[in-house]
Amino acid sequence: MHLEVLDQQGQTIFSQLKNFQHFYLAGGTAAALHIGHRISVDFDLFGDNEIPDTLFDEVKRVFLGRPVKLSVSNQDELTVFIDGRKLSFLHYPFGLVLGRVAHQGVFLAKLKEIGAMKAYTIGRRGAYKDYVDLYFLLSERHTTFQEIISLAEKKYGDEFNSRLFLEQLVYMDDIQDTDVVLLRKRETRKDRVQHFFEEQIRAIAL
């Protein structure tokens, strides 16, 4: 795992996520930890069950001595801020297909499944960083379009539309080009990302 994608505060928070065994880390930070492509500061933890009323107290206990600011609290989401870092616990009704991996006691979704989750998010209009994450997953050959689509269809069923996903992937005019801090001399631009997706989609047949 590429812990260098986290700053010191982020690494401290990550080390405590082992206390939440019913959740697994996914999203952009999990992708960055797997492949080391960019800096990430937020943590998204997913679980199969609704968020229990006791979770906020548990978070405060785990991070005792540090300010924990509550942002969202309901049956589907608990979001807090710890030292300015966002930590979200999400009720996610779509179970893992490939299982979990563990690092230092912290569970993470496997990289290929993170790719499928990114595809689902982009199909519903994700953020620029979702496109960047998927770009590096594909351009560095950690997975393929065929694998992503097949896994997303298995994971989400009728909730995932592969054609809509591909259409959204190449229409980026309304996606705000936010700053993404890349690592290990990686570089990219919005137009390069879009061109890469266009070329890849031409090479596959649905």
Short mmCIF file of the C-alpha atoms (twelve columns), coordinates in Angstrom:
data_MODEL
# 
_entry.id   MODEL 
# 
loop_
_atom_site.group_PDB 
_atom_site.id 
_atom_site.type_symbol 
_atom_site.label_atom_id 
_atom_site.label_alt_id 
_atom_site.label_comp_id 
_atom_site.label_asym_id 
_atom_site.label_seq_id 
_atom_site.Cartn_x 
_atom_site.Cartn_y 
_atom_site.Cartn_z 
_atom_site.pdbx_PDB_model_num 
ATOM 1   C CA . MET A 1   0.000   0.000  0.000   1 
ATOM 2   C CA . HIS A 2   1.156   3.525  -0.839  1 
ATOM 3   C CA . LEU A 3   0.771   5.341  2.465   1 
ATOM 4   C CA . GLU A 4   2.696   8.279  0.989   1 
ATOM 5   C CA . VAL A 5   -0.558  9.432  -0.633  1 
ATOM 6   C CA . LEU A 6   -1.648  10.523 2.860   1 
ATOM 7   C CA . ASP A 7   -0.136  13.342 4.880   1 
ATOM 8   C CA . GLN A 8   0.858   12.742 8.494   1 
ATOM 9   C CA . GLN A 9   -2.609  13.523 9.844   1 
ATOM 10  C CA . GLY A 10  -4.176  11.297 7.206   1 
ATOM 11  C CA . GLN A 11  -1.870  8.426  8.101   1 
ATOM 12  C CA . THR A 12  -2.804  8.811  11.761  1 
ATOM 13  C CA . ILE A 13  -6.503  8.635  10.901  1 
ATOM 14  C CA . PHE A 14  -5.911  5.663  8.604   1 
ATOM 15  C CA . SER A 15  -4.168  3.746  11.380  1 
ATOM 16  C CA . GLN A 16  -7.285  4.027  13.549  1 
ATOM 17  C CA . LEU A 17  -9.692  2.724  10.915  1 
ATOM 18  C CA . LYS A 18  -8.827  -0.801 12.046  1 
ATOM 19  C CA . ASN A 19  -11.263 -0.165 14.893  1 
ATOM 20  C CA . PHE A 20  -14.207 -0.225 12.464  1 
ATOM 21  C CA . GLN A 21  -14.193 -3.842 11.342  1 
ATOM 22  C CA . HIS A 22  -17.705 -3.759 9.852   1 
ATOM 23  C CA . PHE A 23  -16.625 -1.187 7.271   1 
ATOM 24  C CA . TYR A 24  -14.167 -1.169 4.371   1 
ATOM 25  C CA . LEU A 25  -12.369 1.721  2.710   1 
ATOM 26  C CA . ALA A 26  -13.237 2.427  -0.921  1 
ATOM 27  C CA . GLY A 27  -13.398 5.503  -3.149  1 
ATOM 28  C CA . GLY A 28  -10.506 7.681  -4.269  1 
ATOM 29  C CA . THR A 29  -8.359  7.299  -1.170  1 
ATOM 30  C CA . ALA A 30  -8.533  3.521  -1.397  1 
ATOM 31  C CA . ALA A 31  -7.605  3.684  -5.093  1 
ATOM 32  C CA . ALA A 32  -4.677  5.977  -4.274  1 
ATOM 33  C CA . LEU A 33  -3.472  3.645  -1.523  1 
ATOM 34  C CA . HIS A 34  -3.515  0.763  -4.012  1 
ATOM 35  C CA . ILE A 35  -1.639  2.444  -6.882  1 
ATOM 36  C CA . GLY A 36  -0.048  5.596  -5.423  1 
ATOM 37  C CA . HIS A 37  -1.137  7.949  -8.185  1 
ATOM 38  C CA . ARG A 38  -2.361  11.000 -6.246  1 
ATOM 39  C CA . ILE A 39  -2.644  12.721 -2.893  1 
ATOM 40  C CA . SER A 40  -5.935  12.097 -1.109  1 
ATOM 41  C CA . VAL A 41  -7.298  13.528 2.126   1 
ATOM 42  C CA . ASP A 42  -10.818 12.159 2.629   1 
ATOM 43  C CA . PHE A 43  -11.881 8.716  3.796   1 
ATOM 44  C CA . ASP A 44  -15.026 6.907  2.608   1 
ATOM 45  C CA . LEU A 45  -15.904 3.776  4.564   1 
ATOM 46  C CA . PHE A 46  -18.671 1.529  3.270   1 
ATOM 47  C CA . GLY A 47  -20.788 -0.999 5.120   1 
ATOM 48  C CA . ASP A 48  -23.666 -3.355 4.357   1 
ATOM 49  C CA . ASN A 49  -25.887 -2.238 7.234   1 
ATOM 50  C CA . GLU A 50  -27.598 0.988  8.229   1 
ATOM 51  C CA . ILE A 51  -25.521 3.349  10.349  1 
ATOM 52  C CA . PRO A 52  -26.087 2.549  14.047  1 
ATOM 53  C CA . ASP A 53  -26.963 5.357  16.461  1 
ATOM 54  C CA . THR A 54  -23.923 4.436  18.543  1 
ATOM 55  C CA . LEU A 55  -21.354 4.976  15.785  1 
ATOM 56  C CA . PHE A 56  -20.687 8.653  16.480  1 
ATOM 57  C CA . ASP A 57  -19.875 7.900  20.115  1 
ATOM 58  C CA . GLU A 58  -17.596 5.099  18.932  1 
ATOM 59  C CA . VAL A 59  -15.779 7.479  16.576  1 
ATOM 60  C CA . LYS A 60  -15.268 9.968  19.404  1 
ATOM 61  C CA . ARG A 61  -13.897 7.188  21.603  1 
ATOM 62  C CA . VAL A 62  -11.463 5.974  18.918  1 
ATOM 63  C CA . PHE A 63  -10.232 9.522  18.294  1 
ATOM 64  C CA . LEU A 64  -10.277 10.569 21.947  1 
ATOM 65  C CA . GLY A 65  -8.353  13.772 22.549  1 
ATOM 66  C CA . ARG A 66  -8.850  15.064 19.009  1 
ATOM 67  C CA . PRO A 67  -11.680 17.370 17.907  1 
ATOM 68  C CA . VAL A 68  -14.394 15.425 16.071  1 
ATOM 69  C CA . LYS A 69  -16.900 17.684 14.309  1 
ATOM 70  C CA . LEU A 70  -20.218 16.158 13.263  1 
ATOM 71  C CA . SER A 71  -21.402 17.042 9.749   1 
ATOM 72  C CA . VAL A 72  -24.029 14.447 8.710   1 
ATOM 73  C CA . SER A 73  -25.816 11.855 10.814  1 
ATOM 74  C CA . ASN A 74  -28.617 9.602  9.588   1 
ATOM 75  C CA . GLN A 75  -29.284 5.925  8.878   1 
ATOM 76  C CA . ASP A 76  -27.355 6.042  5.606   1 
ATOM 77  C CA . GLU A 77  -24.403 8.283  6.446   1 
ATOM 78  C CA . LEU A 78  -22.258 9.509  9.282   1 
ATOM 79  C CA . THR A 79  -19.743 12.155 8.257   1 
ATOM 80  C CA . VAL A 80  -17.342 13.833 10.645  1 
ATOM 81  C CA . PHE A 81  -14.307 16.076 10.320  1 
ATOM 82  C CA . ILE A 82  -11.138 15.247 12.242  1 
ATOM 83  C CA . ASP A 83  -8.329  17.799 11.973  1 
ATOM 84  C CA . GLY A 84  -9.965  19.055 8.790   1 
ATOM 85  C CA . ARG A 85  -10.060 15.585 7.226   1 
ATOM 86  C CA . LYS A 86  -13.457 14.238 6.204   1 
ATOM 87  C CA . LEU A 87  -14.333 10.763 7.415   1 
ATOM 88  C CA . SER A 88  -17.582 9.258  6.102   1 
ATOM 89  C CA . PHE A 89  -19.299 6.015  7.047   1 
ATOM 90  C CA . LEU A 90  -21.822 5.031  4.384   1 
ATOM 91  C CA . HIS A 91  -24.581 2.451  4.252   1 
ATOM 92  C CA . TYR A 92  -23.953 0.871  0.849   1 
ATOM 93  C CA . PRO A 93  -26.585 -1.636 -0.272  1 
ATOM 94  C CA . PHE A 94  -24.402 -3.155 -2.998  1 
ATOM 95  C CA . GLY A 95  -22.264 -5.870 -1.443  1 
ATOM 96  C CA . LEU A 96  -18.664 -6.609 -2.357  1 
ATOM 97  C CA . VAL A 97  -18.216 -9.085 -5.196  1 
ATOM 98  C CA . LEU A 98  -14.468 -9.638 -4.878  1 
ATOM 99  C CA . GLY A 99  -14.124 -9.440 -1.110  1 
ATOM 100 C CA . ARG A 100 -11.760 -7.272 0.913   1 
ATOM 101 C CA . VAL A 101 -8.035  -6.903 1.455   1 
ATOM 102 C CA . ALA A 102 -6.422  -5.768 4.696   1 
ATOM 103 C CA . HIS A 103 -3.484  -3.499 5.438   1 
ATOM 104 C CA . GLN A 104 -2.411  -2.845 9.012   1 
ATOM 105 C CA . GLY A 105 -5.761  -4.219 10.110  1 
ATOM 106 C CA . VAL A 106 -7.756  -1.834 7.892   1 
ATOM 107 C CA . PHE A 107 -10.084 -3.407 5.332   1 
ATOM 108 C CA . LEU A 108 -10.144 -2.030 1.777   1 
ATOM 109 C CA . ALA A 109 -12.113 -2.928 -1.334  1 
ATOM 110 C CA . LYS A 110 -9.993  -4.596 -4.009  1 
ATOM 111 C CA . LEU A 111 -8.763  -2.353 -6.801  1 
ATOM 112 C CA . LYS A 112 -10.833 -3.841 -9.621  1 
ATOM 113 C CA . GLU A 113 -13.994 -3.434 -7.556  1 
ATOM 114 C CA . ILE A 114 -13.087 0.172  -6.813  1 
ATOM 115 C CA . GLY A 115 -12.960 0.609  -10.593 1 
ATOM 116 C CA . ALA A 116 -16.486 -0.772 -10.909 1 
ATOM 117 C CA . MET A 117 -17.670 1.554  -8.140  1 
ATOM 118 C CA . LYS A 118 -16.093 4.493  -9.976  1 
ATOM 119 C CA . ALA A 119 -17.941 3.458  -13.139 1 
ATOM 120 C CA . TYR A 120 -21.240 3.454  -11.243 1 
ATOM 121 C CA . THR A 121 -20.475 6.908  -9.828  1 
ATOM 122 C CA . ILE A 122 -19.482 8.334  -13.211 1 
ATOM 123 C CA . GLY A 123 -22.651 6.911  -14.756 1 
ATOM 124 C CA . ARG A 124 -24.503 9.131  -12.289 1 
ATOM 125 C CA . ARG A 125 -22.166 12.072 -12.983 1 
ATOM 126 C CA . GLY A 126 -19.126 11.923 -10.779 1 
ATOM 127 C CA . ALA A 127 -16.459 14.498 -9.997  1 
ATOM 128 C CA . TYR A 128 -13.283 15.153 -11.995 1 
ATOM 129 C CA . LYS A 129 -11.192 13.108 -9.561  1 
ATOM 130 C CA . ASP A 130 -13.364 10.059 -10.334 1 
ATOM 131 C CA . TYR A 131 -12.395 10.392 -13.993 1 
ATOM 132 C CA . VAL A 132 -8.729  10.814 -13.059 1 
ATOM 133 C CA . ASP A 133 -8.795  7.736  -10.829 1 
ATOM 134 C CA . LEU A 134 -10.365 5.631  -13.565 1 
ATOM 135 C CA . TYR A 135 -7.906  7.026  -16.110 1 
ATOM 136 C CA . PHE A 136 -4.937  5.764  -14.119 1 
ATOM 137 C CA . LEU A 137 -6.572  2.429  -13.322 1 
ATOM 138 C CA . LEU A 138 -6.977  1.864  -17.057 1 
ATOM 139 C CA . SER A 139 -3.911  3.594  -18.518 1 
ATOM 140 C CA . GLU A 140 -1.591  1.784  -16.098 1 
ATOM 141 C CA . ARG A 141 -3.389  -1.479 -16.883 1 
ATOM 142 C CA . HIS A 142 -4.627  -2.339 -13.420 1 
ATOM 143 C CA . THR A 143 -7.901  -3.337 -15.069 1 
ATOM 144 C CA . THR A 144 -9.728  -3.115 -18.411 1 
ATOM 145 C CA . PHE A 145 -12.987 -1.601 -19.608 1 
ATOM 146 C CA . GLN A 146 -14.394 -5.078 -20.116 1 
ATOM 147 C CA . GLU A 147 -13.537 -6.088 -16.551 1 
ATOM 148 C CA . ILE A 148 -14.999 -2.897 -15.110 1 
ATOM 149 C CA . ILE A 149 -18.262 -3.182 -17.029 1 
ATOM 150 C CA . SER A 150 -18.671 -6.888 -16.325 1 
ATOM 151 C CA . LEU A 151 -18.048 -6.404 -12.615 1 
ATOM 152 C CA . ALA A 152 -20.308 -3.344 -12.404 1 
ATOM 153 C CA . GLU A 153 -23.145 -5.251 -14.080 1 
ATOM 154 C CA . LYS A 154 -22.684 -8.092 -11.609 1 
ATOM 155 C CA . LYS A 155 -22.494 -5.752 -8.620  1 
ATOM 156 C CA . TYR A 156 -25.276 -3.302 -9.492  1 
ATOM 157 C CA . GLY A 157 -27.560 -5.281 -11.790 1 
ATOM 158 C CA . ASP A 158 -30.131 -3.082 -13.520 1 
ATOM 159 C CA . GLU A 159 -28.906 -0.077 -11.541 1 
ATOM 160 C CA . PHE A 160 -25.863 0.092  -13.837 1 
ATOM 161 C CA . ASN A 161 -26.233 1.136  -17.479 1 
ATOM 162 C CA . SER A 162 -23.019 0.497  -19.402 1 
ATOM 163 C CA . ARG A 163 -23.964 2.696  -22.348 1 
ATOM 164 C CA . LEU A 164 -24.822 5.628  -20.098 1 
ATOM 165 C CA . PHE A 165 -21.525 5.137  -18.285 1 
ATOM 166 C CA . LEU A 166 -19.555 5.286  -21.540 1 
ATOM 167 C CA . GLU A 167 -21.510 8.320  -22.741 1 
ATOM 168 C CA . GLN A 168 -20.797 10.172 -19.508 1 
ATOM 169 C CA . LEU A 169 -17.159 9.142  -19.698 1 
ATOM 170 C CA . VAL A 170 -16.484 11.044 -22.918 1 
ATOM 171 C CA . TYR A 171 -18.675 14.079 -22.212 1 
ATOM 172 C CA . MET A 172 -16.637 16.098 -19.743 1 
ATOM 173 C CA . ASP A 173 -17.507 19.656 -20.781 1 
ATOM 174 C CA . ASP A 174 -19.540 20.274 -17.627 1 
ATOM 175 C CA . ILE A 175 -17.073 18.558 -15.281 1 
ATOM 176 C CA . GLN A 176 -15.155 21.109 -13.229 1 
ATOM 177 C CA . ASP A 177 -11.402 20.663 -13.640 1 
ATOM 178 C CA . THR A 178 -10.433 20.678 -9.964  1 
ATOM 179 C CA . ASP A 179 -6.863  20.386 -8.753  1 
ATOM 180 C CA . VAL A 180 -5.617  16.824 -8.373  1 
ATOM 181 C CA . VAL A 181 -2.112  16.473 -6.925  1 
ATOM 182 C CA . LEU A 182 -0.402  13.617 -8.757  1 
ATOM 183 C CA . LEU A 183 2.601   11.651 -7.547  1 
ATOM 184 C CA . ARG A 184 5.652   9.881  -9.022  1 
ATOM 185 C CA . LYS A 185 6.007   12.268 -11.980 1 
ATOM 186 C CA . ARG A 186 2.547   11.413 -13.253 1 
ATOM 187 C CA . GLU A 187 0.820   14.145 -15.174 1 
ATOM 188 C CA . THR A 188 -2.378  14.595 -17.073 1 
ATOM 189 C CA . ARG A 189 -4.871  17.161 -18.267 1 
ATOM 190 C CA . LYS A 190 -8.616  17.086 -18.705 1 
ATOM 191 C CA . ASP A 191 -8.371  16.973 -22.506 1 
ATOM 192 C CA . ARG A 192 -5.844  14.127 -22.331 1 
ATOM 193 C CA . VAL A 193 -8.119  12.138 -20.019 1 
ATOM 194 C CA . GLN A 194 -11.071 12.663 -22.347 1 
ATOM 195 C CA . HIS A 195 -9.046  11.717 -25.437 1 
ATOM 196 C CA . PHE A 196 -7.819  8.538  -23.723 1 
ATOM 197 C CA . PHE A 197 -11.371 7.466  -22.917 1 
ATOM 198 C CA . GLU A 198 -12.530 8.219  -26.460 1 
ATOM 199 C CA . GLU A 199 -9.742  6.075  -27.923 1 
ATOM 200 C CA . GLN A 200 -10.407 3.218  -25.521 1 
ATOM 201 C CA . ILE A 201 -14.140 3.215  -26.160 1 
ATOM 202 C CA . ARG A 202 -13.589 3.072  -29.929 1 
ATOM 203 C CA . ALA A 203 -11.610 -0.125 -29.369 1 
ATOM 204 C CA . ILE A 204 -14.399 -1.975 -27.573 1 
ATOM 205 C CA . ALA A 205 -17.793 -3.134 -28.760 1 
ATOM 206 C CA . LEU A 206 -20.761 -3.364 -26.434 1 
# 
